[in-house]
Amino acid sequence: MLPPMEISLDTLKRMSRLAGFDWSDAELEAIRPAVARMLDLLARLEQVPLANVEPTTQYRVL
């Protein structure tokens, strides 16, 4: 389960540089709320009870 996280500007800077982006502080501040929402959605998704759900089958179409 994902621990609750606060995404700081410094964290976003490091992550964006690792991904090869050179974004300004203003650009990173603009996307910070979206990153926080995405992390919240991932945490909520992890709480979906899937223990009794049968695995899906994938069919390969040639």
C-alpha positions as CSV (number, residue, x, y, z in Angstrom):
1,M,0.0,0.0,0.0
2,L,1.3,3.5,-0.8
3,P,2.1,5.6,2.2
4,P,0.6,9.1,2.3
5,M,3.0,11.4,0.5
6,E,3.4,15.1,0.2
7,I,5.1,16.0,-3.1
8,S,7.5,18.8,-2.6
9,L,8.9,21.0,-5.3
10,D,12.4,19.5,-4.7
11,T,11.0,16.0,-5.3
12,L,9.3,17.1,-8.5
13,K,12.6,18.7,-9.7
14,R,14.6,15.5,-9.1
15,M,12.0,13.3,-10.7
16,S,11.6,15.5,-13.8
17,R,15.4,15.7,-14.2
18,L,15.7,11.9,-14.0
19,A,13.0,11.7,-16.7
20,G,15.0,14.1,-18.9
21,F,12.8,17.1,-18.5
22,D,14.1,20.6,-17.8
23,W,11.1,22.3,-16.3
24,S,11.0,25.5,-14.4
25,D,9.8,25.9,-10.8
26,A,6.7,27.6,-12.1
27,E,5.9,24.7,-14.4
28,L,6.5,22.2,-11.6
29,E,4.3,24.1,-9.2
30,A,1.6,24.1,-11.9
31,I,1.6,20.3,-12.1
32,R,2.1,19.6,-8.4
33,P,-1.7,19.5,-7.6
34,A,-2.3,17.0,-10.5
35,V,0.5,14.7,-9.2
36,A,-1.0,14.9,-5.7
37,R,-4.4,13.9,-7.1
38,M,-2.9,11.1,-9.1
39,L,-1.2,9.7,-6.0
40,D,-4.5,9.9,-4.1
41,L,-6.3,8.0,-6.9
42,L,-3.6,5.3,-6.8
43,A,-4.0,4.9,-3.1
44,R,-7.8,4.6,-3.5
45,L,-7.3,2.1,-6.3
46,E,-5.2,-0.1,-4.0
47,Q,-8.1,-0.3,-1.6
48,V,-10.4,-2.0,-4.2
49,P,-11.2,-5.5,-2.9
50,L,-10.0,-7.9,-5.6
51,A,-9.5,-11.0,-3.5
52,N,-12.6,-12.8,-5.0
53,V,-12.2,-11.5,-8.5
54,E,-11.2,-14.2,-11.0
55,P,-8.2,-13.4,-13.2
56,T,-8.9,-12.3,-16.7
57,T,-7.8,-14.2,-19.8
58,Q,-6.0,-12.4,-22.6
59,Y,-6.6,-13.5,-26.1
60,R,-3.9,-12.8,-28.7
61,V,-5.4,-11.7,-32.0
62,L,-3.1,-12.4,-35.0
